[in-house]
Amino acid sequence: MMDHLLNDSSPLELYAWLDEDAALPGWDILVGNPFAQTLPEDQFTTVQNYFAEYHLEYYRQRLYHHFPSRLHALLLFATRVDAETFRAKHPARVFGKTLTRARSRGAYICSFHDSSWLDYLRLPHSLSLSTLDKIANHYWQGTLVEEIGLTFLNENWREAPVIEALFQGTLEAVSTNLRSDWLPGFA
């Protein structure tokens, strides 16, 4: 088994940015995750997001079928630092949401991946199918973007890792006192 794939029942803590009235801690890739909804007037991003998710899922089904599917797992962050780094990179995607800590309960399967690969796939560029396969392989292998020499517009492209957790199992919120600091002084 790979070291970024857990099939266990030991308690695991993960993090998610949630709306106040959210029922589950985590983002379902098709409903409510930070990339599921496009920003206003952004149809190009919608197509890029769909294509990125489609290719990752297609590649997973061929070579990494034992990993949780991005389409069916809850999408969370491995640590609070990862969640906060995501917010720094994508403030509009988490604006007004509360950082929630969740703990697994019972058996689960969870894999960890650098979500910066998705940032790279969503850049406005054209990639060959062989390049898309390489990126998908790096993603599913658990490789960090910063370990690979990527370029965009003939410049080196490096991003801080943001480790996401693809989780299948039962989660419960640990506390709701981790607040967004968008408006300091307001609880």
C-alpha positions in Angstrom: 0.0 0.0 0.0 1.2 3.5 -0.8 2.0 5.8 2.1 -0.6 8.4 1.1 -3.5 5.9 1.1 -5.0 4.9 4.4 -7.5 2.1 4.8 -8.0 2.2 8.6 -10.2 2.8 11.6 -7.8 4.8 13.7 -9.1 8.3 14.4 -8.1 10.8 11.8 -8.6 14.6 11.9 -9.2 16.6 8.8 -10.4 20.2 8.0 -12.9 21.8 5.7 -14.2 25.3 4.9 -18.0 25.1 5.3 -21.0 27.3 5.2 -22.6 27.8 8.6 -25.6 25.6 7.8 -23.5 22.8 6.1 -24.6 19.3 7.3 -21.4 17.4 6.6 -17.8 18.4 7.1 -16.3 18.2 3.6 -16.8 19.1 0.0 -18.4 16.7 -2.4 -16.7 17.4 -5.8 -20.0 17.7 -7.5 -21.8 19.7 -4.9 -20.4 22.5 -2.8 -16.6 22.1 -3.2 -14.5 25.1 -3.9 -14.3 24.4 -7.6 -17.8 23.0 -8.3 -19.4 26.4 -8.6 -18.0 28.9 -11.1 -17.5 32.5 -10.4 -20.0 34.7 -12.3 -19.5 34.9 -16.0 -16.8 32.2 -16.0 -17.7 29.5 -18.5 -14.1 28.9 -19.6 -13.3 27.9 -16.0 -16.3 25.6 -15.9 -15.0 23.7 -18.9 -11.4 23.6 -17.5 -12.7 22.3 -14.1 -14.8 19.6 -15.8 -11.9 18.5 -18.0 -9.4 18.4 -15.2 -11.8 16.3 -13.0 -12.7 14.0 -15.9 -9.1 13.3 -16.8 -8.1 12.6 -13.1 -11.1 10.2 -12.7 -10.4 8.5 -16.0 -6.7 7.9 -15.0 -7.7 6.8 -11.5 -10.1 4.2 -12.9 -7.4 2.8 -15.2 -4.4 2.7 -12.8 -5.4 3.7 -9.3 -8.8 2.1 -8.9 -8.1 1.3 -5.2 -8.0 5.0 -4.4 -11.2 7.0 -3.4 -12.8 8.7 -6.4 -12.7 12.5 -6.5 -16.3 12.3 -7.7 -17.6 10.2 -4.8 -15.3 11.1 -1.8 -15.5 14.0 0.5 -12.9 16.6 -0.2 -11.2 17.9 2.9 -7.7 19.3 3.9 -5.1 17.2 5.7 -4.2 19.9 8.2 -5.3 23.3 9.3 -2.2 24.8 7.6 -3.3 23.2 4.3 -6.8 24.7 4.7 -5.4 28.2 5.5 -2.9 27.9 2.5 -5.9 27.1 0.3 -7.7 30.2 1.6 -4.6 32.3 0.8 -4.5 31.0 -2.7 -8.3 31.0 -3.4 -9.9 33.6 -1.1 -13.1 33.9 -3.1 -13.7 30.1 -2.8 -13.8 30.2 1.0 -15.1 33.7 1.7 -17.7 33.6 4.5 -17.1 30.0 5.3 -16.0 28.6 8.7 -13.0 26.4 9.1 -14.3 23.2 10.7 -12.2 20.3 12.2 -13.6 16.8 11.6 -12.7 13.4 13.1 -13.3 10.1 11.4 -15.5 7.5 13.2 -15.1 3.9 12.3 -13.5 2.4 9.2 -12.6 4.7 6.3 -10.4 5.0 3.2 -8.5 8.2 2.7 -5.9 9.4 0.3 -3.8 12.5 0.3 -2.8 14.6 -2.8 -1.4 18.0 -3.6 -4.3 20.1 -4.9 -1.8 22.4 -6.6 -1.9 19.9 -9.5 -5.5 21.0 -10.1 -4.4 24.7 -10.0 -1.9 23.8 -12.7 -4.5 22.0 -14.8 -6.8 25.0 -14.5 -4.3 27.5 -16.0 -5.2 28.8 -19.4 -3.0 26.6 -21.5 -3.2 23.7 -23.8 -1.7 20.4 -22.7 -1.2 17.2 -24.7 -2.8 14.0 -23.6 0.6 12.6 -22.6 1.2 15.6 -20.4 -2.2 15.2 -18.9 -1.4 11.6 -18.1 1.9 12.6 -16.5 0.1 15.1 -14.3 -2.6 12.6 -13.4 0.0 10.1 -12.5 1.9 12.6 -10.3 -1.4 13.5 -8.6 -2.4 9.9 -7.8 1.1 8.9 -6.7 1.1 11.7 -4.1 3.9 13.8 -5.7 4.1 17.4 -4.7 4.0 20.0 -7.5 7.1 21.7 -6.1 9.0 18.4 -6.6 8.5 18.6 -10.4 9.9 21.3 -12.7 6.7 22.7 -14.2 6.5 25.7 -16.5 3.8 28.1 -17.6 4.3 30.7 -20.3 8.0 29.7 -20.4 8.4 30.6 -16.7 9.0 28.2 -13.8 5.8 27.5 -12.1 6.0 26.5 -8.4 3.2 26.5 -5.8 3.2 25.7 -2.2 1.6 22.3 -1.6 -2.0 22.2 -0.3 -2.7 18.6 0.7 -6.2 17.6 0.2 -7.8 14.5 1.6 -10.2 12.3 -0.4 -12.2 10.7 2.3 -14.8 7.9 2.3 -16.3 7.0 5.6 -18.0 8.7 8.5 -17.0 12.1 9.9 -18.2 14.1 12.8 -17.4 17.8 13.5 -15.1 18.2 16.4 -15.7 21.8 17.1 -17.1 24.9 15.3 -14.9 27.4 17.1 -12.4 27.6 14.3 -13.6 30.8 12.6 -12.7 32.6 9.5 -10.7 35.7 10.2 -12.2 37.8 7.4 -13.7 40.2 9.9 -11.6 40.1 13.0 -13.5 40.7 16.2 -16.7 39.1 14.9 -17.5 35.6 16.1 
